[in-house]
Amino acid sequence: MSFFVYHRSGACERDPAFSTFPSLLDELNERPEDQEHMSVSLIHESEWGLGFYLGGYVTFENVEGEGEPRHMTDIARPKLIEMMETLARGDLDALEREPWLSGY
């Protein structure tokens, strides 16, 4: 299985080491004045992705538009990293079991 991470700057990496996930989240604290680039994301080859924002806000959606987008708020950093690892491994069933709220 393959996945991509998208940095706040828009740069993309394919299959980085899981150890890079904390630094990806750290990017959310850089340049708070930049309101155009406010998220980082991880997209699995299945087209399912997680978007991460300041304050522990996370979205889960199919980037091809299949299904409804979902979100959670106030998620602790360790849980965000766990979710990244889960998606990178392709365990969509585990992510589906999370307590998502409908929409963005």
N, C-alpha and C positions, 0 to 999 in steps of 0.2 A: 504494500500500500504506500501511496505517496501523498504528500501534503505540501502546502506552501504557507509561508508566513509573509505577511505584508506589514512592513514597518510604517511608522507614522509619516515618514518622508515619502512613502509610496514605493520604496524599494521592495523587491520581492526576493525571497530565498526558497529554494526547494529542499525539503528534507533536512533542515538544520538539526543539530543535536538537541535533545530535550533540555539539556542544561542551559540553552540559550533563552528559554521561555521567560525566566525572571527578568532578564535584561530587556526583553521585548516589552514587558509590562512597565518597566522603568521609563521607557520612552514616553509614556502618557504624562509623566511629570515634567518633561522638557518643554520649553517654549509655551507656557500656558497662554500667551497672547495669540498664538496661532489657532484661530477658530476654524480654519479651513481643514486642517489635518488633525482631527481630534481622536482618532482611534487607531488601533492595531488589530490585526485579524489573523486567523488561522483557517485555511480552507483545505478540506480533505479532497482527494481526487473524486469522491462521490458527489462533489459540488455542495456538500453541507459545510457550513462555516460558522465560526464563532467570531463576533466582533467585541472588542474590549474597549471600555471608556473609563475615564476618571471616576472614582467613587465606587468602584465595584459593579458598574453597570455592564451587563453582558447580553448580547443578542445571539440567537441561534436561528439560522435560516438556510434554505437552499438557495444558492446564488443564481440558479437558473429559474427561480420563481415557482418551483413546485412546493406546495404546502404553504401554510401560514407562518410568518415570522413570529418568534417568541422572544421573551426577555426575562431577566431577573435583575434585581437591584440589591445593592449593599452586600455583594458577595466578597468574602475575605480572600485575600491574595493567595493563600495556600489552595483554596478551592478552585480559584481561577486557573492556577497552574495545573492542578489535577484535571480540570476540564480540558485544557489544552492537550495534555498527554492522552486523555481518553479519545479525543477526536483524532489526534495524530496516529493512534493505533487503529483507528477505524471502528471503534466500538460505539456505533450510533445508537444501539439499543440502550446502553448505559446512559447516554445523554438524553434520550427520549424519556427516561424515567425521572429526570430532574423535575423540580416543581416550577416549570415555566409558566409565565403569564402570557396571555395572548397579545400579539402586536408588538410594537416597539415601545 
